[in-house]
Amino acid sequence: MHWISHLTLLAQVSAEDISIELARLQRNFQFLSYGFAAAWIVLTIYVLMIVGREGRLKREIANLKAMLEERQKK
């Protein structure tokens, strides 16, 4: 009985309805793709910022160690 109702519903769908639904799905997929691209761009920028900060901190630590060794020699 359940499949009969599906067939009845399918018989009521026109080709225009199907093309409209396909266009809607394609538009939604396009927005989804834009969202994923934006998320990856934001993530990449964030990771690059973290890597840059790590490099600056390593240089600062090395400078502080050098200053500490210089003070201990005096």
Phi and psi restraints in degrees (range 20) as a CNS / XPLOR table:
assign (resid 1 and name C) (resid 2 and name N)
       (resid 2 and name CA) (resid 2 and name C) 1.0 -66.1 20.0 2
assign (resid 2 and name N) (resid 2 and name CA)
       (resid 2 and name C) (resid 3 and name N) 1.0 -41.4 20.0 2
assign (resid 2 and name C) (resid 3 and name N)
       (resid 3 and name CA) (resid 3 and name C) 1.0 -70.0 20.0 2
assign (resid 3 and name N) (resid 3 and name CA)
       (resid 3 and name C) (resid 4 and name N) 1.0 -25.0 20.0 2
assign (resid 3 and name C) (resid 4 and name N)
       (resid 4 and name CA) (resid 4 and name C) 1.0 -66.9 20.0 2
assign (resid 4 and name N) (resid 4 and name CA)
       (resid 4 and name C) (resid 5 and name N) 1.0 -40.4 20.0 2
assign (resid 4 and name C) (resid 5 and name N)
       (resid 5 and name CA) (resid 5 and name C) 1.0 -65.8 20.0 2
assign (resid 5 and name N) (resid 5 and name CA)
       (resid 5 and name C) (resid 6 and name N) 1.0 -34.5 20.0 2
assign (resid 5 and name C) (resid 6 and name N)
       (resid 6 and name CA) (resid 6 and name C) 1.0 -66.6 20.0 2
assign (resid 6 and name N) (resid 6 and name CA)
       (resid 6 and name C) (resid 7 and name N) 1.0 -40.9 20.0 2
assign (resid 6 and name C) (resid 7 and name N)
       (resid 7 and name CA) (resid 7 and name C) 1.0 -65.4 20.0 2
assign (resid 7 and name N) (resid 7 and name CA)
       (resid 7 and name C) (resid 8 and name N) 1.0 -39.4 20.0 2
assign (resid 7 and name C) (resid 8 and name N)
       (resid 8 and name CA) (resid 8 and name C) 1.0 -63.3 20.0 2
assign (resid 8 and name N) (resid 8 and name CA)
       (resid 8 and name C) (resid 9 and name N) 1.0 -43.6 20.0 2
assign (resid 8 and name C) (resid 9 and name N)
       (resid 9 and name CA) (resid 9 and name C) 1.0 -65.4 20.0 2
assign (resid 9 and name N) (resid 9 and name CA)
       (resid 9 and name C) (resid 10 and name N) 1.0 -42.2 20.0 2
assign (resid 9 and name C) (resid 10 and name N)
       (resid 10 and name CA) (resid 10 and name C) 1.0 -63.3 20.0 2
assign (resid 10 and name N) (resid 10 and name CA)
       (resid 10 and name C) (resid 11 and name N) 1.0 -35.2 20.0 2
assign (resid 10 and name C) (resid 11 and name N)
       (resid 11 and name CA) (resid 11 and name C) 1.0 -68.4 20.0 2
assign (resid 11 and name N) (resid 11 and name CA)
       (resid 11 and name C) (resid 12 and name N) 1.0 -23.4 20.0 2
assign (resid 11 and name C) (resid 12 and name N)
       (resid 12 and name CA) (resid 12 and name C) 1.0 -84.9 20.0 2
assign (resid 12 and name N) (resid 12 and name CA)
       (resid 12 and name C) (resid 13 and name N) 1.0 -10.8 20.0 2
assign (resid 12 and name C) (resid 13 and name N)
       (resid 13 and name CA) (resid 13 and name C) 1.0 -85.5 20.0 2
assign (resid 13 and name N) (resid 13 and name CA)
       (resid 13 and name C) (resid 14 and name N) 1.0 130.8 20.0 2
assign (resid 13 and name C) (resid 14 and name N)
       (resid 14 and name CA) (resid 14 and name C) 1.0 -95.6 20.0 2
assign (resid 14 and name N) (resid 14 and name CA)
       (resid 14 and name C) (resid 15 and name N) 1.0 168.4 20.0 2
assign (resid 14 and name C) (resid 15 and name N)
       (resid 15 and name CA) (resid 15 and name C) 1.0 -64.5 20.0 2
assign (resid 15 and name N) (resid 15 and name CA)
       (resid 15 and name C) (resid 16 and name N) 1.0 -33.9 20.0 2
assign (resid 15 and name C) (resid 16 and name N)
       (resid 16 and name CA) (resid 16 and name C) 1.0 -66.1 20.0 2
assign (resid 16 and name N) (resid 16 and name CA)
       (resid 16 and name C) (resid 17 and name N) 1.0 -39.7 20.0 2
assign (resid 16 and name C) (resid 17 and name N)
       (resid 17 and name CA) (resid 17 and name C) 1.0 -61.6 20.0 2
assign (resid 17 and name N) (resid 17 and name CA)
       (resid 17 and name C) (resid 18 and name N) 1.0 -40.7 20.0 2
assign (resid 17 and name C) (resid 18 and name N)
       (resid 18 and name CA) (resid 18 and name C) 1.0 -65.9 20.0 2
assign (resid 18 and name N) (resid 18 and name CA)
       (resid 18 and name C) (resid 19 and name N) 1.0 -43.3 20.0 2
assign (resid 18 and name C) (resid 19 and name N)
       (resid 19 and name CA) (resid 19 and name C) 1.0 -66.6 20.0 2
assign (resid 19 and name N) (resid 19 and name CA)
       (resid 19 and name C) (resid 20 and name N) 1.0 -36.1 20.0 2
assign (resid 19 and name C) (resid 20 and name N)
       (resid 20 and name CA) (resid 20 and name C) 1.0 -65.2 20.0 2
assign (resid 20 and name N) (resid 20 and name CA)
       (resid 20 and name C) (resid 21 and name N) 1.0 -42.5 20.0 2
assign (resid 20 and name C) (resid 21 and name N)
       (resid 21 and name CA) (resid 21 and name C) 1.0 -65.3 20.0 2
assign (resid 21 and name N) (resid 21 and name CA)
       (resid 21 and name C) (resid 22 and name N) 1.0 -39.9 20.0 2
assign (resid 21 and name C) (resid 22 and name N)
       (resid 22 and name CA) (resid 22 and name C) 1.0 -63.9 20.0 2
assign (resid 22 and name N) (resid 22 and name CA)
       (resid 22 and name C) (resid 23 and name N) 1.0 -41.1 20.0 2
assign (resid 22 and name C) (resid 23 and name N)
       (resid 23 and name CA) (resid 23 and name C) 1.0 -63.0 20.0 2
assign (resid 23 and name N) (resid 23 and name CA)
       (resid 23 and name C) (resid 24 and name N) 1.0 -40.6 20.0 2
assign (resid 23 and name C) (resid 24 and name N)
       (resid 24 and name CA) (resid 24 and name C) 1.0 -64.5 20.0 2
assign (resid 24 and name N) (resid 24 and name CA)
       (resid 24 and name C) (resid 25 and name N) 1.0 -43.1 20.0 2
assign (resid 24 and name C) (resid 25 and name N)
       (resid 25 and name CA) (resid 25 and name C) 1.0 -64.6 20.0 2
assign (resid 25 and name N) (resid 25 and name CA)
       (resid 25 and name C) (resid 26 and name N) 1.0 -39.6 20.0 2
assign (resid 25 and name C) (resid 26 and name N)
       (resid 26 and name CA) (resid 26 and name C) 1.0 -65.0 20.0 2
assign (resid 26 and name N) (resid 26 and name CA)
       (resid 26 and name C) (resid 27 and name N) 1.0 -40.6 20.0 2
assign (resid 26 and name C) (resid 27 and name N)
       (resid 27 and name CA) (resid 27 and name C) 1.0 -64.4 20.0 2
assign (resid 27 and name N) (resid 27 and name CA)
       (resid 27 and name C) (resid 28 and name N) 1.0 -43.2 20.0 2
assign (resid 27 and name C) (resid 28 and name N)
       (resid 28 and name CA) (resid 28 and name C) 1.0 -63.2 20.0 2
assign (resid 28 and name N) (resid 28 and name CA)
       (resid 28 and name C) (resid 29 and name N) 1.0 -39.9 20.0 2
assign (resid 28 and name C) (resid 29 and name N)
       (resid 29 and name CA) (resid 29 and name C) 1.0 -65.0 20.0 2
assign (resid 29 and name N) (resid 29 and name CA)
       (resid 29 and name C) (resid 30 and name N) 1.0 -37.4 20.0 2
assign (resid 29 and name C) (resid 30 and name N)
       (resid 30 and name CA) (resid 30 and name C) 1.0 -63.2 20.0 2
assign (resid 30 and name N) (resid 30 and name CA)
       (resid 30 and name C) (resid 31 and name N) 1.0 -45.4 20.0 2
assign (resid 30 and name C) (resid 31 and name N)
       (resid 31 and name CA) (resid 31 and name C) 1.0 -64.6 20.0 2
assign (resid 31 and name N) (resid 31 and name CA)
       (resid 31 and name C) (resid 32 and name N) 1.0 -37.5 20.0 2
assign (resid 31 and name C) (resid 32 and name N)
       (resid 32 and name CA) (resid 32 and name C) 1.0 -62.4 20.0 2
assign (resid 32 and name N) (resid 32 and name CA)
       (resid 32 and name C) (resid 33 and name N) 1.0 -42.5 20.0 2
assign (resid 32 and name C) (resid 33 and name N)
       (resid 33 and name CA) (resid 33 and name C) 1.0 -63.1 20.0 2
assign (resid 33 and name N) (resid 33 and name CA)
       (resid 33 and name C) (resid 34 and name N) 1.0 -42.1 20.0 2
assign (resid 33 and name C) (resid 34 and name N)
       (resid 34 and name CA) (resid 34 and name C) 1.0 -61.6 20.0 2
assign (resid 34 and name N) (resid 34 and name CA)
       (resid 34 and name C) (resid 35 and name N) 1.0 -40.2 20.0 2
assign (resid 34 and name C) (resid 35 and name N)
       (resid 35 and name CA) (resid 35 and name C) 1.0 -64.0 20.0 2
assign (resid 35 and name N) (resid 35 and name CA)
       (resid 35 and name C) (resid 36 and name N) 1.0 -44.2 20.0 2
assign (resid 35 and name C) (resid 36 and name N)
       (resid 36 and name CA) (resid 36 and name C) 1.0 -63.6 20.0 2
assign (resid 36 and name N) (resid 36 and name CA)
       (resid 36 and name C) (resid 37 and name N) 1.0 -41.2 20.0 2
assign (resid 36 and name C) (resid 37 and name N)
       (resid 37 and name CA) (resid 37 and name C) 1.0 -62.8 20.0 2
assign (resid 37 and name N) (resid 37 and name CA)
       (resid 37 and name C) (resid 38 and name N) 1.0 -43.8 20.0 2
assign (resid 37 and name C) (resid 38 and name N)
       (resid 38 and name CA) (resid 38 and name C) 1.0 -63.2 20.0 2
assign (resid 38 and name N) (resid 38 and name CA)
       (resid 38 and name C) (resid 39 and name N) 1.0 -41.1 20.0 2
assign (resid 38 and name C) (resid 39 and name N)
       (resid 39 and name CA) (resid 39 and name C) 1.0 -62.6 20.0 2
assign (resid 39 and name N) (resid 39 and name CA)
       (resid 39 and name C) (resid 40 and name N) 1.0 -42.8 20.0 2
assign (resid 39 and name C) (resid 40 and name N)
       (resid 40 and name CA) (resid 40 and name C) 1.0 -66.2 20.0 2
assign (resid 40 and name N) (resid 40 and name CA)
       (resid 40 and name C) (resid 41 and name N) 1.0 -38.0 20.0 2
assign (resid 40 and name C) (resid 41 and name N)
       (resid 41 and name CA) (resid 41 and name C) 1.0 -64.5 20.0 2
assign (resid 41 and name N) (resid 41 and name CA)
       (resid 41 and name C) (resid 42 and name N) 1.0 -45.8 20.0 2
assign (resid 41 and name C) (resid 42 and name N)
       (resid 42 and name CA) (resid 42 and name C) 1.0 -61.9 20.0 2
assign (resid 42 and name N) (resid 42 and name CA)
       (resid 42 and name C) (resid 43 and name N) 1.0 -44.3 20.0 2
assign (resid 42 and name C) (resid 43 and name N)
       (resid 43 and name CA) (resid 43 and name C) 1.0 -62.4 20.0 2
assign (resid 43 and name N) (resid 43 and name CA)
       (resid 43 and name C) (resid 44 and name N) 1.0 -41.9 20.0 2
assign (resid 43 and name C) (resid 44 and name N)
       (resid 44 and name CA) (resid 44 and name C) 1.0 -63.5 20.0 2
assign (resid 44 and name N) (resid 44 and name CA)
       (resid 44 and name C) (resid 45 and name N) 1.0 -44.5 20.0 2
assign (resid 44 and name C) (resid 45 and name N)
       (resid 45 and name CA) (resid 45 and name C) 1.0 -62.4 20.0 2
assign (resid 45 and name N) (resid 45 and name CA)
       (resid 45 and name C) (resid 46 and name N) 1.0 -42.7 20.0 2
assign (resid 45 and name C) (resid 46 and name N)
       (resid 46 and name CA) (resid 46 and name C) 1.0 -61.6 20.0 2
assign (resid 46 and name N) (resid 46 and name CA)
       (resid 46 and name C) (resid 47 and name N) 1.0 -45.9 20.0 2
assign (resid 46 and name C) (resid 47 and name N)
       (resid 47 and name CA) (resid 47 and name C) 1.0 -63.4 20.0 2
assign (resid 47 and name N) (resid 47 and name CA)
       (resid 47 and name C) (resid 48 and name N) 1.0 -41.1 20.0 2
assign (resid 47 and name C) (resid 48 and name N)
       (resid 48 and name CA) (resid 48 and name C) 1.0 -63.9 20.0 2
assign (resid 48 and name N) (resid 48 and name CA)
       (resid 48 and name C) (resid 49 and name N) 1.0 -37.2 20.0 2
assign (resid 48 and name C) (resid 49 and name N)
       (resid 49 and name CA) (resid 49 and name C) 1.0 -64.7 20.0 2
assign (resid 49 and name N) (resid 49 and name CA)
       (resid 49 and name C) (resid 50 and name N) 1.0 -42.0 20.0 2
assign (resid 49 and name C) (resid 50 and name N)
       (resid 50 and name CA) (resid 50 and name C) 1.0 -64.3 20.0 2
assign (resid 50 and name N) (resid 50 and name CA)
       (resid 50 and name C) (resid 51 and name N) 1.0 -41.7 20.0 2
assign (resid 50 and name C) (resid 51 and name N)
       (resid 51 and name CA) (resid 51 and name C) 1.0 -63.0 20.0 2
assign (resid 51 and name N) (resid 51 and name CA)
       (resid 51 and name C) (resid 52 and name N) 1.0 -41.3 20.0 2
assign (resid 51 and name C) (resid 52 and name N)
       (resid 52 and name CA) (resid 52 and name C) 1.0 -62.7 20.0 2
assign (resid 52 and name N) (resid 52 and name CA)
       (resid 52 and name C) (resid 53 and name N) 1.0 -43.3 20.0 2
assign (resid 52 and name C) (resid 53 and name N)
       (resid 53 and name CA) (resid 53 and name C) 1.0 -63.2 20.0 2
assign (resid 53 and name N) (resid 53 and name CA)
       (resid 53 and name C) (resid 54 and name N) 1.0 -39.6 20.0 2
assign (resid 53 and name C) (resid 54 and name N)
       (resid 54 and name CA) (resid 54 and name C) 1.0 -61.3 20.0 2
assign (resid 54 and name N) (resid 54 and name CA)
       (resid 54 and name C) (resid 55 and name N) 1.0 -43.0 20.0 2
assign (resid 54 and name C) (resid 55 and name N)
       (resid 55 and name CA) (resid 55 and name C) 1.0 -63.0 20.0 2
assign (resid 55 and name N) (resid 55 and name CA)
       (resid 55 and name C) (resid 56 and name N) 1.0 -43.1 20.0 2
assign (resid 55 and name C) (resid 56 and name N)
       (resid 56 and name CA) (resid 56 and name C) 1.0 -63.7 20.0 2
assign (resid 56 and name N) (resid 56 and name CA)
       (resid 56 and name C) (resid 57 and name N) 1.0 -41.0 20.0 2
assign (resid 56 and name C) (resid 57 and name N)
       (resid 57 and name CA) (resid 57 and name C) 1.0 -65.3 20.0 2
assign (resid 57 and name N) (resid 57 and name CA)
       (resid 57 and name C) (resid 58 and name N) 1.0 -39.1 20.0 2
assign (resid 57 and name C) (resid 58 and name N)
       (resid 58 and name CA) (resid 58 and name C) 1.0 -63.0 20.0 2
assign (resid 58 and name N) (resid 58 and name CA)
       (resid 58 and name C) (resid 59 and name N) 1.0 -41.8 20.0 2
assign (resid 58 and name C) (resid 59 and name N)
       (resid 59 and name CA) (resid 59 and name C) 1.0 -65.2 20.0 2
assign (resid 59 and name N) (resid 59 and name CA)
       (resid 59 and name C) (resid 60 and name N) 1.0 -40.8 20.0 2
assign (resid 59 and name C) (resid 60 and name N)
       (resid 60 and name CA) (resid 60 and name C) 1.0 -65.4 20.0 2
assign (resid 60 and name N) (resid 60 and name CA)
       (resid 60 and name C) (resid 61 and name N) 1.0 -40.9 20.0 2
assign (resid 60 and name C) (resid 61 and name N)
       (resid 61 and name CA) (resid 61 and name C) 1.0 -63.4 20.0 2
assign (resid 61 and name N) (resid 61 and name CA)
       (resid 61 and name C) (resid 62 and name N) 1.0 -42.8 20.0 2
assign (resid 61 and name C) (resid 62 and name N)
       (resid 62 and name CA) (resid 62 and name C) 1.0 -62.6 20.0 2
assign (resid 62 and name N) (resid 62 and name CA)
       (resid 62 and name C) (resid 63 and name N) 1.0 -41.5 20.0 2
assign (resid 62 and name C) (resid 63 and name N)
       (resid 63 and name CA) (resid 63 and name C) 1.0 -64.5 20.0 2
assign (resid 63 and name N) (resid 63 and name CA)
       (resid 63 and name C) (resid 64 and name N) 1.0 -42.0 20.0 2
assign (resid 63 and name C) (resid 64 and name N)
       (resid 64 and name CA) (resid 64 and name C) 1.0 -65.2 20.0 2
assign (resid 64 and name N) (resid 64 and name CA)
       (resid 64 and name C) (resid 65 and name N) 1.0 -38.6 20.0 2
assign (resid 64 and name C) (resid 65 and name N)
       (resid 65 and name CA) (resid 65 and name C) 1.0 -63.6 20.0 2
assign (resid 65 and name N) (resid 65 and name CA)
       (resid 65 and name C) (resid 66 and name N) 1.0 -40.9 20.0 2
assign (resid 65 and name C) (resid 66 and name N)
       (resid 66 and name CA) (resid 66 and name C) 1.0 -64.6 20.0 2
assign (resid 66 and name N) (resid 66 and name CA)
       (resid 66 and name C) (resid 67 and name N) 1.0 -41.7 20.0 2
assign (resid 66 and name C) (resid 67 and name N)
       (resid 67 and name CA) (resid 67 and name C) 1.0 -64.3 20.0 2
assign (resid 67 and name N) (resid 67 and name CA)
       (resid 67 and name C) (resid 68 and name N) 1.0 -39.9 20.0 2
assign (resid 67 and name C) (resid 68 and name N)
       (resid 68 and name CA) (resid 68 and name C) 1.0 -65.0 20.0 2
assign (resid 68 and name N) (resid 68 and name CA)
       (resid 68 and name C) (resid 69 and name N) 1.0 -42.7 20.0 2
assign (resid 68 and name C) (resid 69 and name N)
       (resid 69 and name CA) (resid 69 and name C) 1.0 -65.2 20.0 2
assign (resid 69 and name N) (resid 69 and name CA)
       (resid 69 and name C) (resid 70 and name N) 1.0 -36.3 20.0 2
assign (resid 69 and name C) (resid 70 and name N)
       (resid 70 and name CA) (resid 70 and name C) 1.0 -65.9 20.0 2
assign (resid 70 and name N) (resid 70 and name CA)
       (resid 70 and name C) (resid 71 and name N) 1.0 -41.0 20.0 2
assign (resid 70 and name C) (resid 71 and name N)
       (resid 71 and name CA) (resid 71 and name C) 1.0 -68.1 20.0 2
assign (resid 71 and name N) (resid 71 and name CA)
       (resid 71 and name C) (resid 72 and name N) 1.0 -36.7 20.0 2
assign (resid 71 and name C) (resid 72 and name N)
       (resid 72 and name CA) (resid 72 and name C) 1.0 -70.5 20.0 2
assign (resid 72 and name N) (resid 72 and name CA)
       (resid 72 and name C) (resid 73 and name N) 1.0 -26.2 20.0 2
assign (resid 72 and name C) (resid 73 and name N)
       (resid 73 and name CA) (resid 73 and name C) 1.0 -74.0 20.0 2
assign (resid 73 and name N) (resid 73 and name CA)
       (resid 73 and name C) (resid 74 and name N) 1.0 -25.3 20.0 2
